[in-house]
Structure formats: structure tokens, C-alpha cells
Amino acid sequence: MENTIQIEFQNFKNELKKLDIEVTKIVKVGNGSMDFHEIFYQSPKYSELKSVFVQRHELDILLQKFKKQYA
């Protein structure tokens, strides 16, 4: 199961890289059924490191938001 999560986040990171956004770190936050992950990233729009919280099942939604902002 942990392997699947890693693959999903790796795919997410690869998609963001296409938008010139570098994911520097992903940290699991919370526990149980309410797992959140904090994704730290650096983008061409901002000089400082930014972060966003996401639940695993909403990665696709977050990716679409990034594509809207950075495409």
C-alpha cells in the first residue's frame, strides 16, 4: 500500500516538473483516515518556498489547479 502512495506522489511530482515547479519535500500530516500531506514546492512565480496541504485522493484536483495557474 505504501508503494502505491509513493508512485502517486512521484507521478504528481513529475507532472509539476513539466510546469517548471519543483517539489522539494512531501510530509505526511495527521493520522488514520484523515491523512493529509504537506507538499513543499518552488515555482517560477515565487522566490520563496511555498507549501500546500492535500489529501491523497485529491491529488488530481490539486494538479488541475496547478495546471490552470502555470500553463
MODELLER restraints for C-alpha pairs under 7 A, 6 or more apart:
rsr = mdl.restraints
at = mdl.atoms
rsr.add(forms.Gaussian(group=physical.xy_distance, feature=features.Distance(at['CA:13:A'], at['CA:23:A']), mean=6.11, stdev=0.5))
rsr.add(forms.Gaussian(group=physical.xy_distance, feature=features.Distance(at['CA:16:A'], at['CA:22:A']), mean=6.82, stdev=0.5))
rsr.add(forms.Gaussian(group=physical.xy_distance, feature=features.Distance(at['CA:19:A'], at['CA:70:A']), mean=6.31, stdev=0.5))
rsr.add(forms.Gaussian(group=physical.xy_distance, feature=features.Distance(at['CA:19:A'], at['CA:71:A']), mean=6.77, stdev=0.5))
rsr.add(forms.Gaussian(group=physical.xy_distance, feature=features.Distance(at['CA:20:A'], at['CA:43:A']), mean=6.52, stdev=0.5))
rsr.add(forms.Gaussian(group=physical.xy_distance, feature=features.Distance(at['CA:20:A'], at['CA:44:A']), mean=6.87, stdev=0.5))
rsr.add(forms.Gaussian(group=physical.xy_distance, feature=features.Distance(at['CA:21:A'], at['CA:41:A']), mean=6.69, stdev=0.5))
rsr.add(forms.Gaussian(group=physical.xy_distance, feature=features.Distance(at['CA:21:A'], at['CA:42:A']), mean=5.78, stdev=0.5))
rsr.add(forms.Gaussian(group=physical.xy_distance, feature=features.Distance(at['CA:21:A'], at['CA:43:A']), mean=4.51, stdev=0.5))
rsr.add(forms.Gaussian(group=physical.xy_distance, feature=features.Distance(at['CA:21:A'], at['CA:44:A']), mean=6.95, stdev=0.5))
rsr.add(forms.Gaussian(group=physical.xy_distance, feature=features.Distance(at['CA:22:A'], at['CA:41:A']), mean=5.46, stdev=0.5))
rsr.add(forms.Gaussian(group=physical.xy_distance, feature=features.Distance(at['CA:22:A'], at['CA:42:A']), mean=5.26, stdev=0.5))
rsr.add(forms.Gaussian(group=physical.xy_distance, feature=features.Distance(at['CA:22:A'], at['CA:43:A']), mean=6.41, stdev=0.5))
rsr.add(forms.Gaussian(group=physical.xy_distance, feature=features.Distance(at['CA:23:A'], at['CA:39:A']), mean=6.98, stdev=0.5))
rsr.add(forms.Gaussian(group=physical.xy_distance, feature=features.Distance(at['CA:23:A'], at['CA:40:A']), mean=5.83, stdev=0.5))
rsr.add(forms.Gaussian(group=physical.xy_distance, feature=features.Distance(at['CA:23:A'], at['CA:41:A']), mean=4.24, stdev=0.5))
rsr.add(forms.Gaussian(group=physical.xy_distance, feature=features.Distance(at['CA:23:A'], at['CA:42:A']), mean=6.53, stdev=0.5))
rsr.add(forms.Gaussian(group=physical.xy_distance, feature=features.Distance(at['CA:24:A'], at['CA:40:A']), mean=5.60, stdev=0.5))
rsr.add(forms.Gaussian(group=physical.xy_distance, feature=features.Distance(at['CA:24:A'], at['CA:41:A']), mean=5.41, stdev=0.5))
rsr.add(forms.Gaussian(group=physical.xy_distance, feature=features.Distance(at['CA:25:A'], at['CA:39:A']), mean=6.06, stdev=0.5))
rsr.add(forms.Gaussian(group=physical.xy_distance, feature=features.Distance(at['CA:25:A'], at['CA:40:A']), mean=5.17, stdev=0.5))
rsr.add(forms.Gaussian(group=physical.xy_distance, feature=features.Distance(at['CA:26:A'], at['CA:37:A']), mean=6.44, stdev=0.5))
rsr.add(forms.Gaussian(group=physical.xy_distance, feature=features.Distance(at['CA:26:A'], at['CA:38:A']), mean=5.68, stdev=0.5))
rsr.add(forms.Gaussian(group=physical.xy_distance, feature=features.Distance(at['CA:26:A'], at['CA:39:A']), mean=4.59, stdev=0.5))
rsr.add(forms.Gaussian(group=physical.xy_distance, feature=features.Distance(at['CA:26:A'], at['CA:40:A']), mean=6.23, stdev=0.5))
rsr.add(forms.Gaussian(group=physical.xy_distance, feature=features.Distance(at['CA:27:A'], at['CA:37:A']), mean=5.41, stdev=0.5))
rsr.add(forms.Gaussian(group=physical.xy_distance, feature=features.Distance(at['CA:27:A'], at['CA:38:A']), mean=5.15, stdev=0.5))
rsr.add(forms.Gaussian(group=physical.xy_distance, feature=features.Distance(at['CA:27:A'], at['CA:39:A']), mean=6.58, stdev=0.5))
rsr.add(forms.Gaussian(group=physical.xy_distance, feature=features.Distance(at['CA:28:A'], at['CA:36:A']), mean=6.03, stdev=0.5))
rsr.add(forms.Gaussian(group=physical.xy_distance, feature=features.Distance(at['CA:28:A'], at['CA:37:A']), mean=4.39, stdev=0.5))
rsr.add(forms.Gaussian(group=physical.xy_distance, feature=features.Distance(at['CA:28:A'], at['CA:38:A']), mean=6.42, stdev=0.5))
rsr.add(forms.Gaussian(group=physical.xy_distance, feature=features.Distance(at['CA:29:A'], at['CA:35:A']), mean=6.30, stdev=0.5))
rsr.add(forms.Gaussian(group=physical.xy_distance, feature=features.Distance(at['CA:29:A'], at['CA:36:A']), mean=5.07, stdev=0.5))
rsr.add(forms.Gaussian(group=physical.xy_distance, feature=features.Distance(at['CA:29:A'], at['CA:37:A']), mean=5.34, stdev=0.5))
rsr.add(forms.Gaussian(group=physical.xy_distance, feature=features.Distance(at['CA:29:A'], at['CA:38:A']), mean=6.75, stdev=0.5))
rsr.add(forms.Gaussian(group=physical.xy_distance, feature=features.Distance(at['CA:30:A'], at['CA:36:A']), mean=5.95, stdev=0.5))
rsr.add(forms.Gaussian(group=physical.xy_distance, feature=features.Distance(at['CA:35:A'], at['CA:55:A']), mean=6.16, stdev=0.5))
rsr.add(forms.Gaussian(group=physical.xy_distance, feature=features.Distance(at['CA:36:A'], at['CA:53:A']), mean=6.43, stdev=0.5))
rsr.add(forms.Gaussian(group=physical.xy_distance, feature=features.Distance(at['CA:36:A'], at['CA:54:A']), mean=5.49, stdev=0.5))
rsr.add(forms.Gaussian(group=physical.xy_distance, feature=features.Distance(at['CA:36:A'], at['CA:55:A']), mean=4.58, stdev=0.5))
rsr.add(forms.Gaussian(group=physical.xy_distance, feature=features.Distance(at['CA:36:A'], at['CA:56:A']), mean=6.89, stdev=0.5))
rsr.add(forms.Gaussian(group=physical.xy_distance, feature=features.Distance(at['CA:37:A'], at['CA:53:A']), mean=5.61, stdev=0.5))
rsr.add(forms.Gaussian(group=physical.xy_distance, feature=features.Distance(at['CA:37:A'], at['CA:54:A']), mean=5.41, stdev=0.5))
rsr.add(forms.Gaussian(group=physical.xy_distance, feature=features.Distance(at['CA:37:A'], at['CA:55:A']), mean=6.18, stdev=0.5))
rsr.add(forms.Gaussian(group=physical.xy_distance, feature=features.Distance(at['CA:38:A'], at['CA:51:A']), mean=6.41, stdev=0.5))
rsr.add(forms.Gaussian(group=physical.xy_distance, feature=features.Distance(at['CA:38:A'], at['CA:52:A']), mean=5.59, stdev=0.5))
rsr.add(forms.Gaussian(group=physical.xy_distance, feature=features.Distance(at['CA:38:A'], at['CA:53:A']), mean=4.46, stdev=0.5))
rsr.add(forms.Gaussian(group=physical.xy_distance, feature=features.Distance(at['CA:38:A'], at['CA:54:A']), mean=6.49, stdev=0.5))
rsr.add(forms.Gaussian(group=physical.xy_distance, feature=features.Distance(at['CA:39:A'], at['CA:51:A']), mean=5.31, stdev=0.5))
rsr.add(forms.Gaussian(group=physical.xy_distance, feature=features.Distance(at['CA:39:A'], at['CA:52:A']), mean=5.36, stdev=0.5))
rsr.add(forms.Gaussian(group=physical.xy_distance, feature=features.Distance(at['CA:39:A'], at['CA:53:A']), mean=6.29, stdev=0.5))
rsr.add(forms.Gaussian(group=physical.xy_distance, feature=features.Distance(at['CA:40:A'], at['CA:49:A']), mean=6.69, stdev=0.5))
rsr.add(forms.Gaussian(group=physical.xy_distance, feature=features.Distance(at['CA:40:A'], at['CA:50:A']), mean=5.68, stdev=0.5))
rsr.add(forms.Gaussian(group=physical.xy_distance, feature=features.Distance(at['CA:40:A'], at['CA:51:A']), mean=4.24, stdev=0.5))
rsr.add(forms.Gaussian(group=physical.xy_distance, feature=features.Distance(at['CA:40:A'], at['CA:52:A']), mean=6.73, stdev=0.5))
rsr.add(forms.Gaussian(group=physical.xy_distance, feature=features.Distance(at['CA:41:A'], at['CA:49:A']), mean=5.81, stdev=0.5))
rsr.add(forms.Gaussian(group=physical.xy_distance, feature=features.Distance(at['CA:41:A'], at['CA:50:A']), mean=5.42, stdev=0.5))
rsr.add(forms.Gaussian(group=physical.xy_distance, feature=features.Distance(at['CA:41:A'], at['CA:51:A']), mean=6.00, stdev=0.5))
rsr.add(forms.Gaussian(group=physical.xy_distance, feature=features.Distance(at['CA:42:A'], at['CA:48:A']), mean=6.79, stdev=0.5))
rsr.add(forms.Gaussian(group=physical.xy_distance, feature=features.Distance(at['CA:42:A'], at['CA:49:A']), mean=5.06, stdev=0.5))
rsr.add(forms.Gaussian(group=physical.xy_distance, feature=features.Distance(at['CA:42:A'], at['CA:50:A']), mean=6.20, stdev=0.5))
